[in-house]
C-alpha cells in the first residue's frame, strides 16, 4: 500500500510540474497564476503546496534535484580519482535528469535562463554548486578553499555546466548535455591548474 501511495504522490508531482512548465511556456511565467495550474491539473491549492512552495519552486525543482545528486555523487567518488574525472561523473549523473522528457526539460531550461524572475534564483543555485565544488577540489588537491586556483577551478567547472545548458537549449536538446559539459570542462579546467608545482 505504501508503494502505491508513493507512486500516486510522484505521479501528482510530475503532473503539476509538466502542466506548469507547459503553461509558463504558452502563457508566460508572470501571467500564469498558481490557480491556473491547479485548474489544469485538477488539484486544489492545498495539494499544490503539498508538493511545491511556489511557482519558482516548480521550475527549479529539477535543478535542485540535480544539485542533490551532485552532493551524493561527490561523496561517493574514490579518494584517488583525478578531480576532473570526479567532476565529469557529477555532470553525467546530474545531466541524466535532463534527458527525461527532453521537450519539457528544454522548456524548463529556457524559463530558467530567459525569465528574469527565475534567472536570479537559478544563478544562486549555481553559486551553491560552485561552493560545493570548491570544497571538494580543495580537499582533493590539499589546498585551502579560498586559494585563487581552487576558486578558479570551481568557477570553471560551474561555468562548464552553465554554458553547456545554454548550448543544449539553443541546439534544441542536442547533443547530450553531460557530454557538452564534459567538453567544456576539458577546455576550461586543465589538469595542471591544481598541480603541486603551481603552489
N, C-alpha and C positions, 0 to 999 in steps of 0.2 A: 504493500500500500504506500509506504514512504517513497519508494522508487517512482510509482505512478504520480504521486503528488509533486515530486521534484520535476518530473518531465513536464507536467502541466504548467508549473511555475516557469520553467525555462521556455516553454512554448509561448506563454503570455509575454514574457520579457522580450523574446525575439520578435513577436508580432508588434509590440509597441515600438521597438527600435526600427523595424522595417518600415512601418507606416509613417512614423515620424520623419525619418530621413527622406522618404518619398514626398511627403507634404512640404517639408522645408525646401526641397529642390523645386517643386512645382509652384508653390505659392510664395516662397521667401521665408527665411527664418523668422524675422521680426513679425511678419504678417500672419504667422501660424500660432494661435494660442494653444495651450495645453488642452482646452476644451475640444478643439477641433480634432486633436489626436485621439482623445478618449472616444469621441463620437464615431470616428472612423474605425477604431479597433473594437468598439462596443464594450468598453470598460468604464468604470467610474473614475473620478479624480482620485478617490481614495486608493483605488487599485493602482493607478499610475504612480502615485507617490509611495506605494509599497516597493516599487522597483527602481524609481529614479527620483532624485531630489529636485530636478529642474529640466527644462529643455536642453540646456547646456550639457547636463549630465548624460542625456540620451546620446548626443553626438560624440562626446568624449569617452563614453564607456568602453569602446573597443580599444582606444589608445591607452586607457588606464589598465585594461587587461593586459595589453602588450607590455606596459611598464612592470606589472606584477610578474609576468613571465620572465622579463629581463632580470629582475631581482632573484628569482628562483634559479634561472639558468646560470648566472654568475656564481651563485653559491655552490653550484654543483661542478663547476669546471675543475679539472685536475690541477693540482698545485704546480706541476712542472710544464704546463701547457703555455706556449707563447701567447702573450697577451692579445696579439692581433687575431689569433685563431679563436680565442675565447670570445672576443667581441663579435667576430664573424658568426659564431654559433648563436649568439644572442640575436643577431639580425635574422638568422634563419628561423629561429623559433618564434620571434615576435612577428616577423613578416608573414608567417603562415596564417595568421589571423586575417590578413587582408586578401587571401586567396579564396576565402569562403564568400560566396555571393559577391563576385567581383564587381558587378554593376553597382550593387548597393555600397560597397566599400569605396568605389570611385566617387560616388555622390558624397559619401561621408568626408573623404579627403578634400574634395572641392569645398565643402562647407567649412572645414577646419582651416583651410588656407585662404579662403576668399571672403568669408563673412567676418567683419571687424569684431563683432561681439564674441566670436569663437576663436579668432586667431590669437588673441592675448592669452586666454587660458591654455590653448594648445602649446604656445611657446613656453608658458610657465611649466607645463608638464615636461617638455623637452629639457628645460633647465634642471628639473629634478633628475632626469635621466643623466644629464651631464655631471651632476654632483655624484650620482651613484657610480658612474664610470670613473670619475676622478678618484674616489676612494679605492675602487678595485685596482686601477692602474698604479696607484701609489703603493698599495700592498704588494702587487706583483713585481714592481721594479725596485722596491726597497727605498723609495723616495718619500719625501713629505708631500702631503696632499696639496699644499699651496705652492709647491715649486712651479715655476713657469712652464717647464716642459711637461709636467703632469697635467697642468691646466690646459695647455695647448693640445695635448693628446686627447683629453676628454672632449674638448670642444671640436676637434677634428672628427672624432668618432660620431658625435651627436650630429654635426653638420652633414656627415656622410649619409645618415639615415634621413634627415630632413630633406635634403636635396633629392635623394632617391625617391621619396614620397612625391615630391613635386614633379619630377620627371615621369614617374609612373602615372600620375594624374594626367599630365599633358599628352602622354602617349596612349591614353585610354586603357591603362592596365597592362601594358606590355613594356618590357619583358617582366620577369619575376622581380618583385620588389626587393626581396632579400639579396638577389644577385646584383641588382643595381647598387644597393647599399654596400655590398662587399667590394665591388669595383671601385666605388668612391673611397672606401676605406683604404684600399691599396694605394690610391693616388695621394690621399691626404695624410696618411699615417705611416711614414717609413719605419722600417724595423729598427733603425739606429736611433730614433728620436729619444728613447728612454734607456739607451745602452749606457753601461758604466762609464765609457770614455767621455760621455757628454756631461759628466758631473763637474 
